[in-house]
């Protein structure tokens, strides 16, 4: 079930890693490459605004297949058009492909929320993150390896086929329920139901937890730029922050998924965050060597995998199995944690600008440490009492 999120990982991973590689290879200036990547990635932050559509009209099975096909077609057309002279068209098509996959992920998660028993939520959450990270890493490496030897339209066709084939795990899912809301009710009854669900005590606990800096794990976005500060060669940086980080995060996600089936998921989420605080403090206060870099990247990423798995399984728990607006609720939780990633990445960057590597990791550690105590008290008081809707 978790592997059904492979298409999402494939497209997002392409945007993060392979797209800048392809654009710079065509001689497009780095500033323009950064702007293009930011535009294409933007639906991961605002795509939740369209999630009420997924809880309206059709079944979530139908939405999954429609969105996957549309996203695949846009990806194929975008790579066919990818060139300096048609960059605007390619960017627009890639934006639609990314939006389609963001919506697909929320449709698939909303569908799984309908039938996942509590004792499987952790396992599915772990494999979801393996599919996400593994799909992104494998797809990006394949695209970059093939780019010098194959025309862009054929690479686009291959990606499109992988996106559609990646939906096949949903064939074994139980039939999804038809929405209780009609299309014309998307901005009336659907939004009212979302507001009512979001005001419940369990949902408010979730928003407090996910908006806090503890689960941002923002360091993973910055390690690749710190190689020189730790006296690490460029090839080693690529190896450690690429394949090494993907393996470490996947192992952490599987371990976190297993643990999420046996312990309080809120405490697991915060416990992994404590581990990240310890790693950040260690990197801030010890020598900046190759060994410290390798250990820091791998351990930090492994703990991030635990956080991701705890987040997904806890989100499923908070939404429950009977919510009529599960896709929208899960989209809102994802937007909350993405907001934390954005502001903590900025804050860590400010720490680096003013105080170097030590400043970066001290900001990363102390922001989480300050939030941990009240969140532990909140979880102990509220989350052990959470009952499914």
DAWOHU-V226666 format. One record per pair of residues at least 24 apart in sequence whose C-alpha atoms are under 8 Angstrom apart, sorted by sequence separation. I is the first residue (numbers start at 1). J is the second residue. If there is no record, write none. Layout:
I_J + I_J
This chain:
73_97 + 276_300 + 15_40 + 16_41 + 71_96 + 72_97 + 15_41 + 71_97 + 70_97 + 71_98 + 276_303 + 71_99 + 275_303 + 276_304 + 12_41 + 71_100 + 70_100 + 71_101 + 273_303 + 272_303 + 68_100 + 272_304 + 67_100 + 68_101 + 67_101 + 272_306 + 273_307 + 272_307 + 67_103 + 68_104 + 67_104 + 269_306 + 270_307 + 269_307 + 268_307 + 64_104 + 63_104 + 269_310 + 268_310 + 269_311 + 64_107 + 63_107 + 64_108 + 266_310 + 265_310 + 61_107 + 265_311 + 60_107 + 61_108 + 60_108 + 265_313 + 266_314 + 54_103 + 249_298 + 252_301 + 253_302 + 256_305 + 257_306 + 260_309 + 265_314 + 60_110 + 61_111 + 248_298 + 252_302 + 256_306 + 260_310 + 40_91 + 60_111 + 248_299 + 251_302 + 252_303 + 253_304 + 254_305 + 255_306 + 256_307 + 39_91 + 40_92 + 43_95 + 47_99 + 51_103 + 54_106 + 245_297 + 249_301 + 250_302 + 252_304 + 253_305 + 254_306 + 257_309 + 42_95 + 50_103 + 54_107 + 245_298 + 248_301 + 249_302 + 252_305 + 253_306 + 256_309 + 257_310 + 260_313 + 40_94 + 41_95 + 44_98 + 215_269 + 240_294 + 244_298 + 248_302 + 249_303 + 251_305 + 252_306 + 253_307 + 256_310 + 36_91 + 40_95 + 43_98 + 44_99 + 47_102 + 48_103 + 51_106 + 215_270 + 246_301 + 249_304 + 250_305 + 253_308 + 254_309 + 28_84 + 39_95 + 43_99 + 47_103 + 214_270 + 241_297 + 245_301 + 249_305 + 253_309 + 257_313 + 26_83 + 27_84 + 41_98 + 231_288 + 232_289 + 240_297 + 245_302 + 248_305 + 249_306 + 26_84 + 40_98 + 44_102 + 215_273 + 230_288 + 231_289 + 232_290 + 240_298 + 43_102 + 115_174 + 214_273 + 217_276 + 229_288 + 230_289 + 231_290 + 23_83 + 230_290 + 7_68 + 112_173 + 232_293 + 114_176 + 230_292 + 114_177 + 230_293 + 111_176 + 227_293 + 323_389 + 321_388 + 322_389 + 318_386 + 320_388 + 321_389 + 318_387 + 319_388 + 320_389 + 82_152 + 318_388 + 319_389 + 317_388 + 80_152 + 79_152 + 80_153 + 284_357 + 285_358 + 79_153 + 223_297 + 284_358 + 283_358 + 284_359 + 77_153 + 79_155 + 80_156 + 284_360 + 76_153 + 79_156 + 220_297 + 284_361 + 78_156 + 283_361 + 284_362 + 76_155 + 77_156 + 76_156 + 220_300 + 281_361 + 75_156 + 76_157 + 219_300 + 220_301 + 280_361 + 281_362 + 280_362 + 76_159 + 75_159 + 76_160 + 280_364 + 281_365 + 75_160 + 280_365 + 11_97 + 12_98 + 11_98 + 72_159 + 73_160 + 217_304 + 277_364 + 278_365 + 72_160 + 277_365 + 71_160 + 72_161 + 276_365 + 277_366 + 11_101 + 72_163 + 277_368 + 71_163 + 72_164 + 215_307 + 277_369 + 8_101 + 7_101 + 8_102 + 69_163 + 68_163 + 69_164 + 273_368 + 274_369 + 8_104 + 68_164 + 8_105 + 274_372 + 65_164 + 68_167 + 5_105 + 65_167 + 270_372 + 5_108 + 64_167 + 4_108 + 137_242 + 270_375 + 137_243 + 270_376 + 61_170 + 137_246 + 206_315 + 267_376 + 1_112 + 134_246 + 206_318 + 267_379 + 133_246 + 266_379 + 61_175 + 61_176 + 203_318 + 60_176 + 133_249 + 134_250 + 202_318 + 203_319 + 59_176 + 60_177 + 133_250 + 266_383 + 59_177 + 60_178 + 59_178 + 130_249 + 13_133 + 58_178 + 59_179 + 130_250 + 264_384 + 57_178 + 58_179 + 129_250 + 216_337 + 2_124 + 6_128 + 9_131 + 10_132 + 13_135 + 14_136 + 18_140 + 22_144 + 57_179 + 215_337 + 216_338 + 1_124 + 2_125 + 5_128 + 9_132 + 13_136 + 17_140 + 18_141 + 21_144 + 56_179 + 57_180 + 130_253 + 210_333 + 218_341 + 222_345 + 2_126 + 3_127 + 4_128 + 8_132 + 9_133 + 12_136 + 13_137 + 55_179 + 56_180 + 57_181 + 126_250 + 129_253 + 130_254 + 216_340 + 217_341 + 218_342 + 221_345 + 2_127 + 3_128 + 6_131 + 7_132 + 9_134 + 10_135 + 11_136 + 14_139 + 18_143 + 22_147 + 56_181 + 57_182 + 211_336 + 212_337 + 215_340 + 216_341 + 1_127 + 2_128 + 5_131 + 6_132 + 9_135 + 10_136 + 13_139 + 14_140 + 18_144 + 55_181 + 56_182 + 57_183 + 127_253 + 207_333 + 210_336 + 211_337 + 215_341 + 218_344 + 219_345 + 1_128 + 2_129 + 3_130 + 4_131 + 5_132 + 8_135 + 9_136 + 10_137 + 13_140 + 56_183 + 126_253 + 127_254 + 206_333 + 210_337 + 213_340 + 218_345 + 3_131 + 6_134 + 7_135 + 10_138 + 125_253 + 126_254 + 211_339 + 212_340 + 213_341 + 216_344 + 229_357 + 2_131 + 6_135 + 10_139 + 56_185 + 126_255 + 207_336 + 211_340 + 219_348 + 10_140 + 53_183 + 56_186 + 126_256 + 127_257 + 210_340 + 218_348 + 55_186 + 123_254 + 126_257 + 193_324 + 194_325 + 198_329 + 213_344 + 226_357 + 125_257 + 126_258 + 193_325 + 197_329 + 53_186 + 124_257 + 52_186 + 56_190 + 122_256 + 123_257 + 194_328 + 52_187 + 55_190 + 122_257 + 123_258 + 190_325 + 194_329 + 121_257 + 122_258 + 122_259 + 123_260 + 52_190 + 122_260 + 123_261 + 52_191 + 121_260 + 122_261 + 121_261 + 120_261 + 119_261 + 219_361 + 118_261 + 180_324 + 179_324 + 219_364 + 218_364 + 10_163 + 214_367 + 213_367 + 214_368 + 7_162 + 213_368 + 214_369 + 7_163 + 212_368 + 6_163 + 7_164 + 214_371 + 213_371 + 214_372 + 7_166 + 212_371 + 6_166 + 7_167 + 5_166 + 6_167 + 4_166 + 5_167 + 3_166 + 4_167 + 4_168 + 4_169 + 3_169 + 4_170 + 209_375 + 1_169 + 1_170 + 1_173 + 205_378 + 205_379 + 129_305 + 205_382 + 205_383 + 129_308 + 129_309 + 202_382 + 128_309 + 202_383 + 126_308 + 125_308 + 126_309 + 125_309 + 202_386 + 125_310 + 122_309 + 125_312 + 122_310 + 125_313 + 124_313 + 122_312 + 122_313 + 121_313 + 121_316 + 121_317 + 118_317 + 113_316 + 116_321 + 113_319 + 114_320 + 115_321 + 113_320 + 114_321 + 113_321 + 114_322 + 114_323 + 113_326 + 110_325 + 111_326 + 110_326 + 111_327 + 110_327 + 109_327 + 110_328 + 107_327 + 110_330 + 106_327 + 109_330 + 106_328 + 106_330 + 106_331 + 55_324 + 55_325 + 55_326 + 55_327 + 52_325 + 54_327 + 55_328 + 54_328 + 52_327 + 51_327 + 52_328 + 51_328 + 48_328 + 51_331 + 48_331 + 48_332 + 48_335 + 46_335 + 45_335 + 44_335 + 45_338 + 44_338 + 45_339
